[in-house]
Amino acid sequence: MAKSTDAPRPRRRQPKKRRIGIFGGTFSPIHYGHLICAEQMRYAFQLDQVEFAVSANPPHKTFGVLDDDARYEMTVAATEDHRFFNASRVDLDHGANGYSLHTVQAIKRQYKGAELFYLSSAEYLDPSHKWTLKSWIGGKELFKICTMIFFPRNTQELDQLHEWAKLVPEARILIADAPSPPISSTLIRDLVVAGKSTWYTTPWPVQQIIQKKGYYRHPESPMPARDPVPRDKIKRVAIYASQFDPIHYSHLLFAESVRQEEECDRVVFIPLANPEYREEVAGSAEARYKMCVVATADNPFFEVSRADINRHVTSYALSNVEDMEREFPGAELDYIISSEYVDPDHPLYLPNWFGAEELFKRVRFILRPTTMKEMEEIDKVKALAAKIKGARIKVSYAPQLPISEAGLRDMVRRGQPLQFCTPYAVQQSIAKHGLYR
């Protein structure tokens, strides 16, 4: 039986527009700050692809910039193993100054009909900035064809960013609730010049390219040490005891920075099996130990100890120190702790630790600020530490990444990938054992 011609026809479903993020930069070199930010923006704003557009002749950058092909090669090395990231030559191939408008116009031609989003640091929203958004060349044309997404720098307050955004009403502006990691290309170049390692600041392939091609080195720059001293000649050891639930790049970067700054011959990671403040992690001790092993295996100066796991009692710092004294006789010991433990209001205030007086005699504490706000209030942290009688405490300025164990566990529960947050082997271990689900 024929259907009536008066019946409404089914509405044809419109194909979904692709959402393309555009991240322009000199990338000299590209690093985890860029990659973590791009991944967070991709997830938060449901972007189908992020194009890393390597700038050809950025008008505001004049120092520390390698030639085009060198920077493009490193960007390819950092992004090619991510299915939603792509290194783009659109700026390099047109040969003009690297204005954002040119970049977005080229991407628009490449992805016809797509919705475009331009990713940038929120410092350009600041009306006092030399290159504030309102002064961008071609800005009016740019704002017509893309949405601007800004991510905060350090601890810029979100309310302030929203107020600054109102000063450019002609632009569609989104503010991301995710700070940019405090790692910079300048930091990496300075590490190379000083002859220090760049571990955990940028992916391993990028580090290898920098080393074998001699990028950023001065003629007098020393080469970073690659071989550890023999165990019988070890003079200083840093102890990093924590839950590591899971271990991630912020742990590794901080440990590597302390190793170099304090000239430690080894850093020993000790997964705590039975911390008195978190009974629920006791059952996961073996899994956390395995993740620490695979995360540190490629660093010749890092080791993992089972001392706390094998003890089968409550985890105490003094017990771990005694174990390390036996493992490294005669070596000076540093003990890395979170800055929260020098706060008198904290339930685990350092002077109240088991055997604190004896502990103070045996180790020097390296204090790790837990937040960027604490980094800004470093004098306050130092003052609190100075009040603890008998303890030798040094506050470290080592760079950190905005990654937390709780944050990673939540990402796993949401099904969000952990790329650029923790080594690939750790990601595989989490997936294989079904951790945190």
C-alpha positions, 0 to 999 in steps of 0.5 A: 500500500502506497504511503500518503504524499501528505505525510511529513518526510523524515528530516535528513540528519545534518552531518556533524561539523568537525571541531578543529583546534589550532595551536600556533607556536614557535615550539623551540622546542615543543614540551609537555606544557604545550602537550598537556594544555592541548590535550586538556583543551581537546578533551574539555571542548570536544575537539576532533583534532588539534593542529600544532602550527609551527610558526615561520617568522613570529613577529614577537620572537627573536631569540632562541628560535631554531630554523623552521625544519628543525622545530617542525621535526621536533613537533612531529616527533612529539605529536605523531603518536597521538591520533588526534594531534597533527604537526602542521606546516601551513605557516612554514609553507606560505613564508610570510610573517607568522600572524595568527590570521594567516594560520587560521585562514590556511587551516580553514581552507584545509578543513572546509566547513569545520568549526575552528578554535584557536588555542592560546595563553591567557597572558594575551588577554591582559590589556597591559601586555605588549601583544594584547589580543585587541592589538593583534594584526588582522584581529577583526578578520580572525574573530569572524572565523574562529573561537578563541580558547585561552588557558590560564598562565600559572595562578591567573584568576579565572574571574580576572580572565573573564573580565579581560575577555569582555574588553574584546566584545567582537571576539568569541572567547572561551576560558579554560579552567586548566592552568598552563604547566610552568615549563617553558622552552626557555627553561629547556634551552637553559638546561641544555646550555648548563649541561643538564638533562631535559628528562621529563620536560619534553618527550624522549624523541624530542630529547634525542633530537636535541642531543644528537643534533646539538641544538641550543648548545654553546661551544662551552656547554658541558654534556650532561652526565649519562653514566651513574657513579659506581655504588661504592662511590655514592656520596649523596642519595635523595629518598622520595617516599610517597604513595605514587598512586599512580606515579606521574611526570610531576614526580619524575620531573621534580626528582630529576631536578633535585638530583641535578641541583643537589648533585645526588648520585641516586634518587630512590623511589619508595612506594609506601605500603601502609601509610598511617594516613591512607589505609585504603592504599595498602592493597595496591602496594604491589601495583604501585611498585610495578608502576614505579619500576616501569616509570623509572627504568630508563633513568640510570640515576633512579632506583625503586626500593621494596623496603617499605613493602617488604616490612609489612608494618606501618610506613614510617620515614625513620624506618625507610631512612634506616634501610637506605643507610644500610643500602648506601653506607656513608652517603649523605641522605636527602628526604623529599617531602611535601610542603604541607608537612611544615604547616603546624595545622596539618595533622601530620606536622613534621615534628610529630612524625614517629622518631622525629628527633632522630630523623632530624639528625640523619637527613636533610629535608627537600621541601616540594611546594604542592601548588603554584600558589605556594611557589608564589608564597615561597617566603611564607613556606620558608618561614614555617620550615625555619620554625622547626627546631633541629630540622635541616630543611631546604625549599626546592624551586624545581619546576612541577607539572599541574598533575596530581594522583587524584586527578589521574585517578579521576581521569581513568574513571571518566575514560579520559586518556593519560597521555603526557601525564605519566609514562606510556608504560604506566598507562599500559600497567593501569589499563592491564590491571584495571586500576582505578576503574 
